[in-house]
C-alpha cells in the first residue's frame, strides 16, 4: 500500500481549484449565505483551511498512538474556526497553500507500514492513513462543489 498517483496529485493540486472557483467573484457574493445558519463560500474556504490543520494533527496522532479514536469534526463547535472565518480570501489561500505542502510532504514521506496505521473515524470506522488521506480529498471536493454552487447560484 503506497500513496497512489491519483491521490498524490489531488493532494498536491486540488486546493488550487478554490482560486479558480472564486476568481472574479465579489466579496458580497463570497460572504453571502444561501440561508440563515448556512455557511457562505468564504466560510467553506475557512473550513477547508482549518480542516487541513485538523487532518495533519490526526495523522500525527495515528502515527504516535495505537488506533486512536476521533470524534466527528464540526466546524461550528470548533472555537479556533472563528479566527479562520475572520480572515480574508488571500489570507486563507496563503495558509491553504503552505499547509498543503506540509501535508503532501508528510504523507509522501511515510513508509508503507506507516500508511497502514489505523485511526478510527466515528462513521467510517477503522481507516488506514491512506484512507484518511482519500477521505480528506473527497471531503475537500465536496466543499469545492458547495463553493461552486454558492458563487454560481442565482442572486
C-alpha beads as a LAMMPS data file, in Angstrom:
LAMMPS data file: protein, C-alpha beads

155 atoms
154 bonds

1 atom types
1 bond types

-500.0 500.0 xlo xhi
-500.0 500.0 ylo yhi
-500.0 500.0 zlo zhi

Masses

1 110.0

Atoms # bond

1 1 1 0.000 0.000 0.000
2 1 1 1.542 3.281 -1.086
3 1 1 0.476 6.815 -1.886
4 1 1 -1.000 6.162 -5.345
5 1 1 -0.710 8.688 -8.167
6 1 1 -4.310 9.939 -8.281
7 1 1 -4.322 10.582 -4.521
8 1 1 -0.899 12.187 -4.603
9 1 1 -1.893 14.507 -7.452
10 1 1 -5.158 15.554 -5.790
11 1 1 -3.300 16.277 -2.556
12 1 1 -0.801 18.415 -4.463
13 1 1 -3.227 20.295 -6.700
14 1 1 -6.915 20.033 -5.788
15 1 1 -6.807 23.054 -3.479
16 1 1 -5.808 25.277 -6.430
17 1 1 -9.406 24.864 -7.612
18 1 1 -10.556 27.262 -4.894
19 1 1 -8.835 30.226 -6.523
20 1 1 -10.331 29.307 -9.902
21 1 1 -13.829 28.940 -8.479
22 1 1 -13.818 32.359 -6.809
23 1 1 -11.872 34.306 -9.430
24 1 1 -13.770 37.483 -10.268
25 1 1 -16.384 36.912 -7.547
26 1 1 -17.069 39.987 -5.427
27 1 1 -16.822 39.965 -1.646
28 1 1 -20.586 40.303 -1.196
29 1 1 -21.157 37.112 -3.176
30 1 1 -18.325 35.316 -1.340
31 1 1 -19.762 36.181 2.054
32 1 1 -23.447 35.658 1.218
33 1 1 -25.174 32.742 2.863
34 1 1 -27.762 30.736 0.939
35 1 1 -29.943 30.519 4.066
36 1 1 -29.806 31.552 7.715
37 1 1 -27.275 29.421 9.578
38 1 1 -25.663 28.131 6.368
39 1 1 -22.034 28.809 5.517
40 1 1 -21.040 31.211 2.763
41 1 1 -18.450 30.349 0.118
42 1 1 -15.831 32.142 2.228
43 1 1 -16.917 30.173 5.317
44 1 1 -16.424 26.962 3.335
45 1 1 -12.929 28.099 2.369
46 1 1 -12.203 28.944 6.017
47 1 1 -13.430 25.461 6.965
48 1 1 -11.111 23.827 4.428
49 1 1 -8.243 25.911 5.754
50 1 1 -8.921 24.936 9.352
51 1 1 -9.564 21.296 8.473
52 1 1 -6.087 20.921 6.982
53 1 1 -4.696 21.528 10.483
54 1 1 -7.173 19.045 11.966
55 1 1 -6.146 16.457 9.375
56 1 1 -2.417 16.961 9.994
57 1 1 -2.954 16.596 13.743
58 1 1 -4.927 13.398 13.174
59 1 1 -2.213 11.872 11.006
60 1 1 0.355 12.636 13.714
61 1 1 -1.881 11.031 16.358
62 1 1 -2.290 7.923 14.203
63 1 1 1.482 7.725 13.864
64 1 1 2.078 8.283 17.583
65 1 1 -0.759 6.276 19.158
66 1 1 -2.176 2.819 18.703
67 1 1 -5.519 3.074 16.911
68 1 1 -6.711 6.468 18.150
69 1 1 -10.444 7.138 18.033
70 1 1 -11.585 10.513 16.711
71 1 1 -14.767 12.453 17.257
72 1 1 -16.524 13.796 14.192
73 1 1 -15.140 17.238 13.373
74 1 1 -17.740 20.009 13.468
75 1 1 -16.503 23.453 12.479
76 1 1 -19.387 25.175 14.220
77 1 1 -18.213 23.680 17.532
78 1 1 -14.521 24.460 16.951
79 1 1 -13.510 27.633 18.815
80 1 1 -10.448 28.025 16.569
81 1 1 -12.632 28.034 13.454
82 1 1 -13.855 31.520 14.394
83 1 1 -10.433 33.036 13.726
84 1 1 -10.338 31.433 10.284
85 1 1 -13.781 32.842 9.479
86 1 1 -12.487 36.346 10.188
87 1 1 -9.698 36.055 7.584
88 1 1 -9.932 37.373 4.058
89 1 1 -9.659 35.244 0.939
90 1 1 -5.975 35.998 0.296
91 1 1 -5.017 35.022 3.844
92 1 1 -6.950 31.770 3.629
93 1 1 -5.454 30.841 0.260
94 1 1 -1.939 31.522 1.562
95 1 1 -2.489 29.294 4.583
96 1 1 -4.053 26.532 2.488
97 1 1 -1.076 26.516 0.121
98 1 1 1.502 26.489 2.914
99 1 1 -0.298 23.797 4.895
100 1 1 -0.821 21.662 1.802
101 1 1 2.935 21.468 1.299
102 1 1 3.208 20.216 4.891
103 1 1 0.507 17.599 4.265
104 1 1 1.955 16.331 0.989
105 1 1 5.470 16.201 2.410
106 1 1 4.228 14.359 5.492
107 1 1 2.234 11.764 3.568
108 1 1 4.758 11.222 0.788
109 1 1 7.457 10.635 3.400
110 1 1 5.605 7.815 5.139
111 1 1 6.595 4.189 4.756
112 1 1 4.088 1.575 3.636
113 1 1 3.823 0.392 7.239
114 1 1 3.071 3.925 8.412
115 1 1 0.446 4.425 5.686
116 1 1 -1.239 1.267 7.007
117 1 1 -1.541 2.579 10.567
118 1 1 -5.149 2.882 11.738
119 1 1 -7.262 5.672 13.170
120 1 1 -10.956 5.190 13.923
121 1 1 -13.473 7.522 12.314
122 1 1 -16.867 7.743 14.098
123 1 1 -18.838 6.998 10.911
124 1 1 -16.424 5.097 8.649
125 1 1 -14.673 3.011 11.279
126 1 1 -11.095 1.795 11.069
127 1 1 -9.235 3.710 8.367
128 1 1 -5.605 3.487 7.372
129 1 1 -3.725 6.766 6.966
130 1 1 -4.030 6.186 3.231
131 1 1 -7.825 6.009 3.541
132 1 1 -7.818 9.069 5.825
133 1 1 -5.972 10.905 3.033
134 1 1 -8.572 9.776 0.499
135 1 1 -11.317 10.907 2.864
136 1 1 -9.515 14.265 3.191
137 1 1 -9.507 14.984 -0.560
138 1 1 -13.071 13.736 -1.010
139 1 1 -14.230 15.953 1.868
140 1 1 -12.427 18.866 0.238
141 1 1 -14.029 18.084 -3.138
142 1 1 -17.472 18.140 -1.500
143 1 1 -16.792 21.658 -0.212
144 1 1 -15.391 22.729 -3.589
145 1 1 -18.685 21.723 -5.159
146 1 1 -20.556 23.666 -2.473
147 1 1 -18.406 26.737 -3.189
148 1 1 -19.115 26.314 -6.915
149 1 1 -22.853 26.216 -6.218
150 1 1 -22.756 29.237 -3.920
151 1 1 -20.800 31.514 -6.255
152 1 1 -22.652 30.444 -9.387
153 1 1 -26.166 30.336 -7.973
154 1 1 -28.712 32.913 -8.936
155 1 1 -28.938 36.109 -6.935

Bonds

1 1 1 2
2 1 2 3
3 1 3 4
4 1 4 5
5 1 5 6
6 1 6 7
7 1 7 8
8 1 8 9
9 1 9 10
10 1 10 11
11 1 11 12
12 1 12 13
13 1 13 14
14 1 14 15
15 1 15 16
16 1 16 17
17 1 17 18
18 1 18 19
19 1 19 20
20 1 20 21
21 1 21 22
22 1 22 23
23 1 23 24
24 1 24 25
25 1 25 26
26 1 26 27
27 1 27 28
28 1 28 29
29 1 29 30
30 1 30 31
31 1 31 32
32 1 32 33
33 1 33 34
34 1 34 35
35 1 35 36
36 1 36 37
37 1 37 38
38 1 38 39
39 1 39 40
40 1 40 41
41 1 41 42
42 1 42 43
43 1 43 44
44 1 44 45
45 1 45 46
46 1 46 47
47 1 47 48
48 1 48 49
49 1 49 50
50 1 50 51
51 1 51 52
52 1 52 53
53 1 53 54
54 1 54 55
55 1 55 56
56 1 56 57
57 1 57 58
58 1 58 59
59 1 59 60
60 1 60 61
61 1 61 62
62 1 62 63
63 1 63 64
64 1 64 65
65 1 65 66
66 1 66 67
67 1 67 68
68 1 68 69
69 1 69 70
70 1 70 71
71 1 71 72
72 1 72 73
73 1 73 74
74 1 74 75
75 1 75 76
76 1 76 77
77 1 77 78
78 1 78 79
79 1 79 80
80 1 80 81
81 1 81 82
82 1 82 83
83 1 83 84
84 1 84 85
85 1 85 86
86 1 86 87
87 1 87 88
88 1 88 89
89 1 89 90
90 1 90 91
91 1 91 92
92 1 92 93
93 1 93 94
94 1 94 95
95 1 95 96
96 1 96 97
97 1 97 98
98 1 98 99
99 1 99 100
100 1 100 101
101 1 101 102
102 1 102 103
103 1 103 104
104 1 104 105
105 1 105 106
106 1 106 107
107 1 107 108
108 1 108 109
109 1 109 110
110 1 110 111
111 1 111 112
112 1 112 113
113 1 113 114
114 1 114 115
115 1 115 116
116 1 116 117
117 1 117 118
118 1 118 119
119 1 119 120
120 1 120 121
121 1 121 122
122 1 122 123
123 1 123 124
124 1 124 125
125 1 125 126
126 1 126 127
127 1 127 128
128 1 128 129
129 1 129 130
130 1 130 131
131 1 131 132
132 1 132 133
133 1 133 134
134 1 134 135
135 1 135 136
136 1 136 137
137 1 137 138
138 1 138 139
139 1 139 140
140 1 140 141
141 1 141 142
142 1 142 143
143 1 143 144
144 1 144 145
145 1 145 146
146 1 146 147
147 1 147 148
148 1 148 149
149 1 149 150
150 1 150 151
151 1 151 152
152 1 152 153
153 1 153 154
154 1 154 155
